[in-house]
């Protein structure tokens, strides 16, 4: 049996669990102005909104856009991106979010 990788504190690094919740559901929960897009999701970590993934049409082609919350608005990739499928968008978001989180933890 292998042991989990160690975090900076010497303790096992926690597993990151991200959850997608329809933005309209999160809007009701948080008291935001409601939106009506069906293919629009908030990305949550421990019930805290950390990003967004939503369907869009770019040059006539259906795509999925993703962005990490908490970085300056309009910041270019790698903090946001475009994917062909929802699954690809989720994977790209998670990969980048884990990188950003590790970098942030290393600066403490």
C-alpha positions as CSV (number, residue, x, y, z in Angstrom):
1,X,0.0,0.0,0.0
2,X,1.4,3.4,-0.9
3,X,1.2,6.4,1.4
4,X,-0.4,9.7,0.2
5,X,2.0,12.5,-0.8
6,X,3.1,14.8,2.0
7,X,2.0,18.5,2.1
8,X,4.2,21.3,3.2
9,X,3.4,20.7,6.8
10,X,4.7,17.1,6.6
11,X,1.1,15.9,6.9
12,X,-0.6,14.0,4.1
13,X,-1.8,16.4,1.4
14,X,-5.6,16.7,1.6
15,X,-7.6,15.5,-1.4
16,X,-9.3,18.3,-3.2
17,X,-13.0,17.8,-3.9
18,X,-14.7,20.2,-6.2
19,X,-18.4,20.3,-6.8
20,X,-20.5,21.7,-9.6
21,X,-23.7,23.4,-8.7
22,X,-26.1,25.1,-11.2
23,X,-25.5,28.9,-10.9
24,X,-29.2,29.5,-10.6
25,X,-29.3,27.2,-7.5
26,X,-26.2,29.0,-6.0
27,X,-27.8,32.4,-6.8
28,X,-30.9,31.5,-4.8
29,X,-28.8,30.2,-1.9
30,X,-26.6,33.3,-1.8
31,X,-29.2,35.9,-2.6
32,X,-27.6,36.9,-5.9
33,X,-29.4,38.4,-8.8
34,X,-30.9,35.4,-10.5
35,X,-29.6,34.1,-13.8
36,X,-31.4,31.8,-16.2
37,X,-28.7,30.0,-18.1
38,X,-29.2,26.2,-17.8
39,X,-25.6,25.3,-18.8
40,X,-24.0,27.6,-16.2
41,X,-22.3,26.2,-13.1
42,X,-20.5,27.5,-10.0
43,X,-17.5,25.5,-9.0
44,X,-17.4,25.0,-5.2
45,X,-14.8,23.8,-2.7
46,X,-16.2,23.3,0.8
47,X,-19.3,25.3,-0.2
48,X,-17.1,28.3,-1.2
49,X,-17.5,29.4,-4.8
50,X,-14.0,29.2,-6.4
51,X,-14.9,29.4,-10.1
52,X,-17.4,29.1,-12.9
53,X,-17.9,26.8,-15.9
54,X,-20.5,27.6,-18.5
55,X,-21.6,26.8,-22.1
56,X,-21.1,29.3,-24.8
57,X,-21.1,29.6,-28.5
58,X,-17.8,30.8,-30.0
59,X,-17.8,31.5,-33.8
60,X,-20.8,29.3,-34.2
61,X,-19.3,26.4,-32.3
62,X,-20.5,25.2,-28.9
63,X,-17.7,25.4,-26.3
64,X,-17.3,25.4,-22.5
65,X,-15.6,28.3,-20.8
66,X,-14.1,28.0,-17.3
67,X,-12.5,30.6,-15.0
68,X,-11.0,30.6,-11.5
69,X,-12.6,33.1,-9.1
70,X,-10.3,35.2,-7.0
71,X,-7.9,36.3,-9.8
72,X,-8.2,39.6,-11.5
73,X,-11.1,39.9,-13.9
74,X,-10.1,39.3,-17.5
75,X,-6.8,37.7,-16.5
76,X,-5.7,35.6,-19.5
77,X,-5.0,31.9,-19.5
78,X,-3.9,29.9,-17.6
79,X,-6.5,31.1,-15.0
80,X,-9.3,30.6,-17.5
81,X,-9.8,28.6,-20.7
82,X,-12.1,27.1,-23.3
83,X,-12.8,23.4,-23.8
84,X,-14.8,21.3,-26.2
85,X,-16.8,19.3,-23.6
86,X,-18.0,19.8,-20.0
87,X,-15.7,17.0,-18.9
88,X,-12.7,18.6,-20.5
89,X,-13.6,22.0,-18.9
90,X,-13.9,20.3,-15.5
91,X,-10.5,18.6,-15.9
92,X,-8.8,21.8,-17.0
93,X,-10.3,23.8,-14.2
94,X,-9.3,21.2,-11.6
95,X,-5.8,20.9,-12.8
96,X,-5.2,24.7,-12.8
97,X,-7.0,25.2,-9.5
98,X,-4.8,22.6,-7.8
99,X,-1.7,24.3,-9.3
100,X,-2.8,27.7,-8.0
101,X,-3.7,26.3,-4.6
102,X,-0.3,24.6,-4.2
103,X,1.5,27.8,-5.2
104,X,-0.6,29.8,-2.7
105,X,0.1,27.3,0.1
106,X,3.8,27.5,-0.7
107,X,3.8,31.3,-0.2
108,X,2.5,31.1,3.3
